[in-house]
Amino acid sequence: MPRHLTVIDDLTVGEATGILREAAAMKARLKDGAAEPLLAGKTLAMIFEKPSTRTRVSFEVGMFQLGGHALCLRPDEIGVGTREDVRDVARVISHYCDLIMARTFLHATVTGLAEHASVPVINGLSDHEHPCQALGDLLTMQERFGDVAGRRLVFVGDGNNVARSLLWLCAKLGVAFRLVAPAGYLLPQADLDAVKAAMPDAAADQTEDLAGVEGADAVYTDVWASMGQEAEKERRREDFRDYQVNAALVARANPEAVVMHCLPAHRGEELTDEVIDGPQSIVYDQAENRMHAQKAIMTFLVNTG
């Protein structure tokens, strides 16, 4: 049976740690000019229901660097669940390709592909989780801090798919996770309870109080209204007005704290130009590290099963 990455908890602590270690090694070897055709002759099918800059480029370039080929399938071409049943899409693509990456609206589409595919399926983003983003993020924190165990990441913003993946990965790596959000935008308590049940020693909490940023080693934010939430944009802008990541808020974190964002950013809304372009920002390192993390993910999944 193939291994899939649909949520962070598909990985054991050892597997998550190993992927990050290999991603860092791949990045170093690439910098030294070493060619690594680890997936020579392999093909990645990329299913997109949502547009993307980073997901498209990082997977396609990463697969090229590994000696393989990436094929982009647009929603008007494939129509998973509309033009064609997810079961048939999964089974047919499995006969052509060695890996499937899906960037979807519904998490059920990703899990449906994984259930019926005979090749590994990677969640490139769904409404439930964004595991590739979280792995790239923690790789970036490791570059800055070394061992991240004992560090604290504070996510200021909506308790969304990115926050949920970070919650789980932080718990696996010994990083304290805190969500700071206005009422109505916190993660469901069931998510925190599930993490604590799986990892009783995990440090994870959430609060509406901006004082929760104090003690942060990383201050992370995301857009207030994601794709598919355009009708809520004005209400969300009002609800999150006081939760902007600006210089004053970052000053409440630890002096050496870094600022993180998964991009695309709405400058002047969830964070200011001063912060994203400032010396504490590691936002563009995060974007690069998506590629290195995903290269490690793809090689891991192809070689495990």
Buried (B, 14 or more C-beta within 10 A) or exposed (E): EBBBBBBBBBBEEEBBBBBBEBBBEBBEEBEEEEEBEBBEEBBBBBBBBBEBEBBBEBBBBBBEBBBBBBBBBEBEEBEBBEEEEBEEBBBEBBEEBBBBBBBBBBBBBBBBBBBBBEBBBBBBBBBBBBBBBBBBBBBBBBBBBEEBEEBBBBBBBBBBBBBBBBBBBBBBBBBBBBBBBBEEBBBEEEBBEBBBEEBEEBBBEBBBEBEBBEBBBBBBBBBBBBBEBEEEBEEBBEBBEEBBBBEEBBEBBBEEBBBBBBBEBBEEBBBBEEBBEBEBBBBEBBBBBBBBBBBBBBBBBBEEE
